[in-house]
Amino acid sequence: AEPLLVAEAFALPLRSAAGRDPSAGEGGGERLLSSVARLDTLVTVVDASAFFRYIQSGEATLQDLYGVDKVAPTDNRKLAELLACQVEVADVVVVNKVDLVPATTVHAIVEVVRRTNPEARVLETSFGRVPVEALLCTGKNPLGRWSAHPKWMEDVRQGWMLKAIQKGVLPETLEYGVGSFVYARERLFHGPRLHSFLQRLHRREHPADKVIRSKGFVYVAGCADVAAEW
């Protein structure tokens, strides 16, 4: 499951939280799931023996991993993107099966997790042995923290946007041309070209003059074993 979708369910009306009906909207004056249940902590368990295989799987999907008979035909989510999302949004990341890999691999996994999500607590373990107090009643309050995530209520907003356009009302994203996107490719960046673009981004020069905010990890040709970030 995607942790962000789990968190979103607590901000939806009870009658739409299970089915995630975009037309139901967010809140809307109805009783919310959070009124009868509390979202305490978002936990992601990482398989140390398969982490890098999955994160470097490129275009591989859940259907490739589990088979078409066990995954919905419309589910085309990529393994790498799903794993990255699970790590990025978690309050606690449990790196499990550390007994199956060298200590250097465990260290590398922990470094990737901490760079992806600096605020998460990272636990290393085997056989899923984790103190209960590390997972429950932590006071993390993920609902409040992740409601500012750029993808928060994305499906709800898309449903609202469609209704607004049909009524002749343009949302700010269309009226003012403000939007967001995620670029993810296996192809390595050209170092000098990327450096030139980032300099233009810093000086707010074309073609980066309209970028309000950007962040990410990159791999550059010539040093593909090192992940750079900004």
C-alpha positions as CSV (number, residue, x, y, z in Angstrom):
1,A,0.0,0.0,0.0
2,E,1.1,3.6,-0.5
3,P,1.4,5.3,2.8
4,L,0.2,8.6,1.5
5,L,-3.1,7.0,0.3
6,V,-3.5,5.5,3.8
7,A,-3.0,9.0,5.4
8,E,-5.5,10.6,2.9
9,A,-8.2,8.1,3.9
10,F,-8.3,9.7,7.4
11,A,-9.2,13.1,5.8
12,L,-12.0,11.7,3.7
13,P,-15.7,11.2,4.7
14,L,-16.4,7.8,6.1
15,R,-18.6,6.8,3.2
16,S,-15.9,7.6,0.7
17,A,-12.7,6.6,2.6
18,A,-12.9,3.0,1.6
19,G,-13.8,3.5,-2.0
20,R,-11.8,6.7,-2.5
21,D,-14.5,8.3,-4.6
22,P,-12.9,11.5,-5.9
23,S,-16.3,13.2,-6.3
24,A,-16.8,13.0,-2.5
25,G,-14.2,15.7,-2.0
26,E,-12.1,16.3,1.1
27,G,-14.1,16.6,4.3
28,G,-17.2,18.4,2.9
29,G,-18.8,18.8,6.3
30,E,-19.3,15.0,6.7
31,R,-18.0,12.8,9.4
32,L,-14.3,12.0,8.8
33,L,-12.6,8.7,9.3
34,S,-10.3,10.5,11.7
35,S,-13.2,11.2,14.0
36,V,-13.5,7.5,14.9
37,A,-9.9,6.3,14.4
38,R,-6.5,7.9,14.9
39,L,-3.6,7.6,12.4
40,D,-0.6,7.2,14.7
41,T,2.4,6.3,12.6
42,L,3.2,5.4,9.0
43,V,5.6,2.5,8.9
44,T,7.5,1.1,5.9
45,V,9.3,-2.2,6.1
46,V,12.2,-2.5,3.7
47,D,13.6,-5.9,2.6
48,A,17.4,-5.4,2.9
49,S,18.0,-8.4,0.6
50,A,16.0,-6.9,-2.2
51,F,16.1,-3.2,-1.7
52,F,18.6,-2.3,-4.3
53,R,17.2,-4.8,-6.8
54,Y,13.8,-3.1,-6.6
55,I,15.0,0.5,-6.4
56,Q,17.0,-0.1,-9.6
57,S,14.3,-2.1,-11.4
58,G,13.6,0.7,-13.8
59,E,10.3,0.1,-15.7
60,A,9.4,-3.1,-13.9
61,T,5.9,-3.1,-12.5
62,L,4.0,-4.9,-9.7
63,Q,2.7,-7.3,-12.4
64,D,6.2,-8.2,-13.3
65,L,6.9,-9.1,-9.6
66,Y,3.7,-10.8,-8.5
67,G,2.2,-11.9,-11.9
68,V,-0.8,-10.6,-13.8
69,D,-3.1,-13.0,-11.9
70,K,-2.4,-11.4,-8.6
71,V,-2.4,-7.7,-9.6
72,A,-5.2,-5.7,-11.0
73,P,-4.8,-5.2,-14.8
74,T,-5.0,-1.4,-14.4
75,D,-2.3,-1.3,-11.8
76,N,0.8,-0.3,-13.7
77,R,2.8,1.2,-10.9
78,K,6.5,0.8,-11.2
79,L,8.3,-1.0,-8.4
80,A,11.0,1.7,-8.0
81,E,8.5,4.5,-7.8
82,L,6.3,2.7,-5.3
83,L,9.3,1.8,-3.0
84,A,10.6,5.4,-3.2
85,C,7.1,6.7,-2.2
86,Q,6.8,4.3,0.7
87,V,10.2,5.4,2.0
88,E,9.6,9.1,1.4
89,V,6.3,9.3,3.3
90,A,7.0,6.9,6.2
91,D,7.5,8.1,9.8
92,V,9.4,4.9,10.6
93,V,11.4,2.8,8.2
94,V,12.3,-0.7,9.3
95,V,15.2,-2.2,7.4
96,N,14.5,-5.9,7.8
97,K,16.5,-9.0,7.0
98,V,19.8,-7.3,7.7
99,D,21.2,-10.8,8.6
100,L,21.0,-11.7,4.9
101,V,23.3,-9.0,3.5
102,P,26.8,-7.6,4.4
103,A,27.1,-4.7,6.8
104,T,28.2,-2.5,4.0
105,T,24.9,-3.1,2.1
106,V,22.9,-2.3,5.3
107,H,24.8,0.9,5.7
108,A,24.2,1.9,2.1
109,I,20.5,1.2,2.4
110,V,20.2,3.3,5.6
111,E,22.1,6.1,3.8
112,V,19.6,6.1,0.9
113,V,16.7,6.0,3.3
114,R,18.0,8.9,5.3
115,R,18.7,11.0,2.3
116,T,15.2,10.3,0.9
117,N,13.4,10.9,4.2
118,P,15.7,12.7,6.7
119,E,12.8,13.0,9.3
120,A,12.1,9.3,9.4
121,R,13.3,7.0,12.2
122,V,15.3,4.2,10.7
123,L,15.5,0.8,12.5
124,E,17.7,-2.1,11.5
125,T,16.5,-5.6,12.4
126,S,16.0,-9.3,11.4
127,F,12.8,-11.4,11.5
128,G,10.8,-8.2,11.9
129,R,11.8,-7.8,15.6
130,V,11.0,-4.2,16.5
131,P,9.9,-2.8,19.8
132,V,6.2,-2.1,19.9
133,E,6.8,1.4,21.3
134,A,8.8,2.3,18.2
135,L,5.7,1.8,16.0
136,L,2.7,2.7,18.2
137,C,1.8,5.8,20.2
138,T,4.8,7.7,18.8
139,G,3.0,11.0,18.5
140,K,4.3,11.5,14.9
141,N,0.9,12.8,13.7
142,P,1.5,11.9,10.0
143,L,-1.9,13.3,8.9
144,G,-0.8,16.9,9.8
145,R,2.7,16.5,8.5
146,W,1.9,15.0,5.1
147,S,-1.1,17.1,4.3
148,A,1.4,19.6,2.8
149,H,2.8,16.9,0.4
150,P,2.5,18.0,-3.3
151,K,0.6,14.8,-4.1
152,W,-1.8,15.1,-1.1
153,M,-5.3,14.3,-2.2
154,E,-4.2,14.3,-5.8
155,D,-7.1,12.1,-7.0
156,V,-9.6,14.2,-5.0
157,R,-8.2,17.4,-6.5
158,Q,-8.3,15.9,-10.0
159,G,-12.0,15.0,-9.5
160,W,-12.7,18.5,-8.2
161,M,-10.8,20.1,-11.1
162,L,-12.8,18.2,-13.7
163,K,-16.1,19.3,-12.0
164,A,-14.8,22.9,-11.9
165,I,-13.9,23.0,-15.5
166,Q,-17.2,21.5,-16.5
167,K,-18.9,24.4,-14.6
168,G,-16.6,27.0,-16.4
169,V,-14.5,27.7,-13.3
170,L,-10.7,27.4,-13.8
171,P,-8.6,26.2,-10.9
172,E,-5.5,28.2,-10.1
173,T,-3.3,25.6,-11.6
174,L,-4.8,26.4,-15.0
175,E,-5.6,30.0,-14.5
176,Y,-2.1,31.0,-13.4
177,G,-0.2,28.2,-15.0
178,V,1.2,26.7,-11.8
179,G,1.8,23.0,-11.7
180,S,4.2,20.2,-10.7
181,F,5.8,17.1,-12.2
182,V,8.2,14.3,-11.4
183,Y,11.0,13.4,-13.7
184,A,12.4,9.8,-13.2
185,R,14.7,8.1,-15.7
186,E,17.5,5.5,-15.6
187,R,19.5,7.5,-18.1
188,L,22.5,9.3,-16.6
189,F,22.7,13.1,-16.6
190,H,25.3,14.9,-18.7
191,G,27.4,16.6,-16.0
192,P,28.3,20.0,-17.7
193,R,24.8,20.4,-19.1
194,L,23.2,19.7,-15.7
195,H,25.6,22.1,-14.0
196,S,24.7,24.8,-16.6
197,F,21.0,24.3,-16.0
198,L,21.3,24.5,-12.2
199,Q,23.3,27.7,-12.6
200,R,20.4,29.1,-14.7
201,L,18.0,27.9,-12.1
202,H,19.9,29.7,-9.4
203,R,20.1,32.9,-11.5
204,R,16.4,32.4,-12.6
205,E,17.4,32.6,-16.3
206,H,15.5,30.9,-19.2
207,P,14.6,28.1,-19.4
208,A,14.5,27.8,-15.6
209,D,13.1,31.2,-14.9
210,K,9.6,29.9,-14.3
211,V,10.7,27.2,-11.8
212,I,9.5,28.0,-8.3
213,R,11.0,25.0,-6.4
214,S,12.9,21.9,-7.3
215,K,14.6,19.1,-5.5
216,G,15.9,15.6,-6.3
217,F,18.5,13.0,-6.6
218,V,20.6,12.6,-9.8
219,Y,23.2,10.2,-11.2
220,V,25.8,11.8,-13.5
221,A,27.7,10.1,-16.2
222,G,31.3,9.3,-15.1
223,C,30.3,8.7,-11.5
224,A,27.2,6.6,-11.7
225,D,27.9,5.0,-8.3
226,V,27.3,8.3,-6.5
227,A,23.8,9.9,-6.0
228,A,24.0,13.7,-6.0
229,E,21.2,15.8,-4.5
230,W,20.0,19.4,-4.3
